[in-house]
């Protein structure tokens, strides 16, 4: 395979891609709508090769993919999440505007865009016709088959633009790319997809799409589909061709796919119609220019330098422009849930805006003594192990953090000495050098952004360092605001907790007195009963329940709640006691049939006696309220049930009622928001929490004809040291 020269590789690593403004604008509008579905966003991404390549690259990065390859657009959007996609979309728009206002040459991408979509549509149709299992994979390969052209244009710039200008078509472009650049757009496109580490031949298909018919005959099926789609897309008036008039490549496509000319022509015509409809929807007017690659159109003058010769005025106008462009970015950054999410969004934004690949962060620790790496996904592992002392500022990193201006290891006269710890940062970033950009909020410094760069990359971004400083400031302000909001929430929580504790102590005091009186009275009544009276046992159960209520009430005032100690509990005895206390009120008086099927000599479990009572009470009460006259409730136990990691006692509470409502099953063991008076769904939430706390498992089966709760509690012998 042809290798990419180092200078070209260095230039394209930033994946600086131009975008069709119409499709990017539509994507911005849709992604900003909270009601937009993933399918709507995915449809738009599929219509923009640059956007598709950029989002798939981010989603397949080590920080995002979490060991799982991402090939579908829907999966990509779900992985990134709406907030991050919205932030990235804003960055892509800002990047496009910045390039335009910075005086960069503009290009017409209409032919490129329509050609990419046509090849994608034809490839998908071919895949479906020949029953290839990956039609979406074929579409993706078609959409990105010429993405290398945009990468070279974004990375190499004017020198590649010169090749585009003197190329009449894609074949002519390919013929001069190799001799001039030492590589071509097919190799570069394949290199990009290879970085995603997919178990797919998408990269090979892109690499081979300009090979000869004789060579492609020995390639994989996806490569043959893409090659054929590319050939067919370049044949005009295909529907009027006869077998004798068709070019040799067309005959090769027929042979590869096993399709006849009429079938291929129908696919080609349909793709033209589909792309024309899309172009009209986006307000894109097809041009008469037959070129399918970008070509230079207009060069916009720099509105800053052209408007005024006064350098100070030019800087002021530049700052105003940057602030207006970055305002939406600040809004999107602050929309992320926490500081870690903000930093990840800032890193991905910097990669897009400034063409960076290696970006990291160091934050000032709470004691204001050290720079340390925040714990976010994608940070270089060695960076996380560094602690850089701030005072005295003996490193370039510390000097930059406390100062106002960026600095780099490439500077001839940096504001501070490049120390050994700076060299460690360079090594941690796996780069030739680093650029430090101070992150200052409104109240002072919070850290630095680190950009790992080569010498060539540093030269390329040197004219954007001022803008990078503005970006770092906006990121710092957003993080600072997030922290302040967190402090306010903590203070509010502390205030509410103090107020709650005071009220709880009053309630405990007032409730404790009558409960103590009732408990003492029950003791007196019990002493008056004959020794063999069954009433004494029932009164003892009542006294235990009063003790349990007292414990529950007292726990309201404890903010430092610790898990209760585990006991050896006789499940059958607890069930018998609960039924003796509540069986008549819950079931007999309501004419509900109660059945017990308790296994004899049941093993003891490790748990909380009061906790087991509480969860059983909730289940019995819920069943009582849900069942009607002559319905049945069965409570049963089984011993030594093997489940995954050991042996358990099983408790089943099954009823013949109507089953649980849909909203309960949707959020089982979570509190419900419901309009039913007196019902909040807290009972089941408490049951789930108690079972989990005792190291058990709980499941529920409810299909409209009864409900069964199955609880597994670990045997005491599994937990005890003995």
Buried (B, 14 or more C-beta within 10 A) or exposed (E): EEEBEEEBBBBBBBBBBBBBBBBBBBBBEBBEEEEBEBEBBBBBBBBBBBBBBBBBBBBBBEBBBEEEEBBBBBBBBBBBBBBBBBBBBBBBBBBBBBBBBBBBBBBBBBBBBBBBBBBBBBBBBBBEBBEBEBBBBBBBBBBBBBBBBBBBBBBBBEBBBBBBEEBEEBEBBBEBBEEEBBBBBBBBBBBBBBBBEBEBBBBBBBBBBBBEBEEBEEBEBBBBBBBBBBBBBBBEEBEEBEEEEBEEBBEBBBEBBEBEBEBBBBBBEEBBEBBBEBBEEBEBEEEEEEBBBBBBEEEBEEBBBEEEEEEEEBEEBBEEBBEEBBEBBBBBBBBBEEBEBBBBBBBBBBBBBBBBBBBBBBBBEEEEEBBBBBEBEBBBEBBBEBEBBBEEBBBBBBBBBBBEEBBBBBBEEBBBEBBEBBBBBBBBBEBBBBBBBBBBBEEEBBBBBBBBBBEEBBEBBEEBBBBBBBBBBBBBBBBBBBBEEEEEEEEEEEEEEEEEBEEBEEEBEEBEEEBEEBBEEBEEEBEEBEEEEEEBEBBBBBBBBBEBBBEEBBEBBEEEEEEBEBBBBBBBEBBBBBBBBBBEEBBEEBEBBBEBEBBEEBBBBBBBBBBBBBBBBBBBBBBBEBBEEEBBBBBBBBBBBEEEEBBBBBBBBBBBBBBBBEEBEEEBBEEBEEEEEEEEBEBBBBBBBBBEBBBBBBEBEBEEEBBBBBBBBBBBBBBEEE
